[in-house]
Each structure stands twice: as structure tokens, then as C-alpha cells.
């Protein structure tokens, strides 16, 4: 996690100081991109989210209240942008697409074993079937390592709601991911059993 | 196959789900490309909200104000007197009369005395009529005595069912 951005830089950036703006981007880009990547799991989509987030932030810098951490403000905007994208997109992906080669591709860098990639892709597909806000809570908590309080601030909901979402969503993800992996393995086992 | 540890309901930790966070680091090459992409937005000066009024709108508004100021006095002091309007309306009637024979003076019937008498009469007219009716009423209510006594139409014929 990068060092917290000082509000002095934010104030200078709000006044139109180009150097302060560059510093602001340089100090926050890595964490912001990681957050966008963890929420979208698509590098190109993460790029778009990051660009749109900075555009919105720069447009509202002069109206920004210097309370809390600036990174929290960025995370809030980025998460809301991703939520908008999820709401616009189709709600669930078919199971047949969940473990396709394209779905496995984002996990290429994190796990070499085929089984691991399949497992992660199944979990990701199951997470993708959650409602937008619980989905964001799950990814912010497990993938981003955000606290329940932080998630509550980002999503503008009480902490109790976040915990409820996490408990419920974790069970759903386990069940759905397990079912996907079972369905995926079943035909191959059947084929091997039939062959002499 | 990885072993999936059992998590209690009170424990939100889940190593399998936490693996979703891996592989989300920004590579140097992508970082450089992204910085180039973000450079225009970062270099752009912030836009202050301003009220921009089109020049044509301002010109039109000014023209309306000037025209109103110029035309307002002319409308306010109308050169056409009211007598001219009545002259236009009553013109044909005036032309029928000869200028040598002036119209006879019309007697003015309204005077304070006439008005007072008319008012008094209108107040007394109703009660007076009622009083006159009351004086004549006893005469009209007393029936005149008839010379012929009232007799039944057929006194000799007995009614049906009556005993004789």
C-alpha cells in the first residue's frame, strides 16, 4: 500500500497545478489499478475504470472536503463506476462460459496448475453471479483486503449489512463454484469410463 | 487439488476467496502506457463553473429595453382625446342637425325635491296598497244572503238500503 496522499497536494491539484496533478496520479495509480483489476478481472477494463475515475476526481477536486483519506475517496469513485458497469451488463454468465479458455486467461499469471486456474475461474464466475453490491463487498474484502468498516464507507451501507452480505455471499460462492467444477468434471469422467 | 479449509460462520476468512486478489499488480509497461493515457487529463486545468450568456441574447434584451424606453412615453401621453372618439361615434347624428337651429334645451327632471318625493312614494306605495286591501276585505268576505232556501235535488227519492 502506497503512502497516504497529503491533502496539500490535492489542494494544489485542485488549483490547476499540473505538477501536483501528476504527483497525485503517480502516488495513487498502482493501488487504484489493483482495485479496479480485482473488481473487474480484466486489465483493459481496469484501465478504463482508472481513467474514468481520475476524470471524475479532477472534475470535482475543488469541491472535495479534505476529510479522511484521499485514497478512500478514489476507491469509492472507482467502486461506484464498476457497480454502474455491472448493473449495465448482463447479470449472470452461463456456466458453459465460466470455465472457458477466455475465462481462464486472467488467472494465467497467478496459478500455473490447470486445476488452480479452473478453480479460480469457477469462483470468479460464482462471484459474478452475486448481486452488484454484495459482489463488490466480497471482492473488496477478500481480494482487496478492505475492512468491513472501509467497505461500508465505500458502498455507503452500515457495517452490519456488509457482514451479512459477506456471510451469505461466501456460502453462495462455494456452492455455485463447487457445482460448476462438478459439472465440468462429470462429462470427462464419463467419457473415460466408457472408453475401453 | 488444493485443500479448502472449513471456516466457521463467525470467521469471515476464506483462503480460497482471498486468492482472487492475486495477479492484480500493475506491470511497469502497463503503468507507463496508462500514465501516457492519463497525461492529458492530469495536465488540463480545472474548469470553473461560469454563467455564460450568449452575446445575441444580451443584445436582444438590450434592444427590447431601449425600444420600451423610447416607445413608453408616446403610449403614455396618447394624443387622441376622448372627445375625438365620441365625435367619430356620434358624427352622423351631429351632421343631421342644422347648425342654425340649436337643439331645444332638455328639461332636467331630476331635482332634489322630485327625488325626495319619488323616494317617499316608493316607500309608501306598498304599505298603502296593503292597507287599502285590508279596508275592502270585510265586504268581500261577508257572503250575500240568498232569497231561495237550499233544497236537496231529489228529496222524494229514497237512498238505496235506507229503510222506508
Interface residues (C-beta under 8 A of the other chain):
Chain A: X14 X15 X16 X18 X21 X22 X24 X25 X26 X29 X30 X33 X34 X37 X38 X43 X47 X50 X51 X54 X55 X58 X59 X61 X62 X106 X107 X109 X110 X111 X115 X116 X119 X120 X123 X124 X127 X138 X139 X141 X142 X143 X144 X145 X163 X166 X167 X170 X173
Chain B: X1 X2 X7 X9 X12 X14 X16 X17 X18 X19 X20 X21 X22 X23 X24 X25 X26 X30 X31 X34 X35 X37 X38 X39 X41 X42 X43 X44 X45 X46 X47 X48
